């Protein structure tokens, strides 16, 4: 695999898989351009070298071709402004040959939404699995997917994957296309490279103590992550709604708090597994509880093993903030996935803020800190601390699967 920095793309056609799955309002205005901004180093590299840049992405989950609501034409003007030159638009990703042939050095072309074609994801549309005709449709789609992939590959001399957010999908544009390029002509973009390096630092090149903070409402959605982390970490802080499943499993009264009653035995087995592996598994010792799920509810600070009947856990208490903070500040590698309370409500955001502040302090003292996975990113952004940690991942599902120890198709295809 080539390093993008080692290649001069002058006079070459370069197809780049980006993640431009950006949120749009009812007037098709972009409401958050983070993903576009994240792709700019790779975009600028190809343009500045004098290459011909072909961008491809998905937007949303279209079920037909075309689908006005999910057309990438809505982002062309904004993209042109950000890049600083007019972006050519190909309104059918399978019929772009003529426009690509007419490109000049430094030109930028955006293909229409790849997912307008079922071949991108390789999922049969209109027939459910088990229904008559499904197997035949699936077989035909697989054959068509080969041609779809081949066409995309034919547009360019080089393939760059810079879409970490879809790296866990074995789609035509994220994985299959790489087979059409030799190792000197396929590579990670700058964003993908940063993401891979950040994950390697927390999962492979570990400096100890290593602390992972896992939040979220359910154990069931994090079970594979927790089990993999128990083989790697020194400290595992479990917080958020899943706390109360553990507390109930230990015989506590959790009031109206969220709980997975069918996972009590699993909670106990995870506690036992942590003990066997010598992992310091840390749970809350006090909780902020409320008599209603809203910002202005009446609150108490109580032992999470003894929550009053009409109350539910909403955040960690002051003793827990101090406990978690001490563990985090003494760490050299930190992974944070998931807030520890209902941080969207300001009155219940103190716990998550305390975790963020502890991570920032540890980072200033030389720790490597990776924040990623949905709400924890929104959380660190809310507190305006994203620039004070080592790395904030752009990949939700992709990051979680990497933490689970799974090989991501989009990464494996280029290695």
PyMOL commands that set and color helices and strands:
alter all, ss='L'
color gray80, all
select helices_A, chain A and resi 4-6+34-49+68-70+72-83+97-101+114-116+118-121+134-154+164-166+176-180+190-203+223-229+240-249+261-277+318-329+346-348+350-364+375-382+386-388+397-403+409-412
alter helices_A, ss='H'
color red, helices_A
select strands_A, chain A and resi 13-17+52-56+88-90+108-111+158-161+186-188+210-214+235-238+253-254+280-282+287-290+299-302+306-307+312-316+333-337+368-371+391-392
alter strands_A, ss='S'
color yellow, strands_A
deselect
rebuild
show_as cartoon
